[in-house]
């Protein structure tokens, strides 16, 4: 059973929001199939200016790790 929301959270939706034509979970499957979200610690994130640079660094690291094998 869910806990009831505090009164301050309950009425945050504005009247102009219209979800009448929304579809619940419309993109959930494609998102789950094609994504792998990793949250970086703030100090690590400062070392990378954008996601492309993170991927480049991980590819280099993966290339170094492959020939040596994974430690057991």
Secondary structure, DSSP 8 states (H G I E B T S, - for coil): ------HHHHT-S-TT---TT--TTTTHHHHHHH-------HHHHTT-SSHHHHHHHHHHHHHHHHHH----
